[in-house]
Amino acid sequence: MCSDFKLTGVDVATAQLIADKLGVKAEFVPVSTPNRSPYLQTKKIDLIVSALGKNPVREKVIDFTVAYAPFFQAVFGPKALNIKSFDDLAGKSIAVTRGTIQDDVLQKVAPPTLKIQRFEDDSTTVAAFISQQIRSRTRWPLPEKSVTAWCSCTRG
């Protein structure tokens, strides 16, 4: 969102392009990670244009198109943490938004002693990290006082 409170970004531009091609007016509805799929299923929204990764659970209830942008997965934290691999997360705490692809991936690769703290939306996850309630987090964009500790890119 810009300083003039107009929505901006690749997701907004993509949604607007779809609406233009369909000859309809785009109406942007704010949703959180947990309510995106229910809003779609209950017809509160017609489609989701956002960072909504495909996984087997979601595929059972909603249809997906081909991905229109790469998906980046990263762990961020203070430079002093010196995280080079998932094993380096052992004994630490991490913030992640509940129900996201980051949450799914983290559950698969986390060392047993990693304390995963889940938050209901990205804003709360970022706030927990910035306030130093949590020392590392998954997701992007990178907050000013953090560094990328691990990063990979997947598509779809």
Stockholm file with secondary structure:
# STOCKHOLM 1.0

chainA/1-156         MCSDFKLTGVDVATAQLIADKLGVKAEFVPVSTPNRSPYLQTKKIDLIVSALGKNPVREKVIDFTVAYAPFFQAVFGPKALNIKSFDDLAGKSIAVTRGTIQDDVLQKVAPPTLKIQRFEDDSTTVAAFISQQIRSRTRWPLPEKSVTAWCSCTRG
#=GR chainA/1-156 SS CCTTCCCCSHHHHHHHHHHHHHTCCCCCCCCCTTTHHHHHHTTSSSCCCSSCCCCHHHHTTSCCCCCSSEEEEEEEECGGGCCCSGGGGTTCEEEEETTSHHHHHHHHHCCTTCEEEEESSHHHHHHHHHTTSSSCEESSSCCTTCEEEEEEEEEC
#=GC SS_cons         CCTTCCCCSHHHHHHHHHHHHHTCCCCCCCCCTTTHHHHHHTTSSSCCCSSCCCCHHHHTTSCCCCCSSEEEEEEEECGGGCCCSGGGGTTCEEEEETTSHHHHHHHHHCCTTCEEEEESSHHHHHHHHHTTSSSCEESSSCCTTCEEEEEEEEEC
//
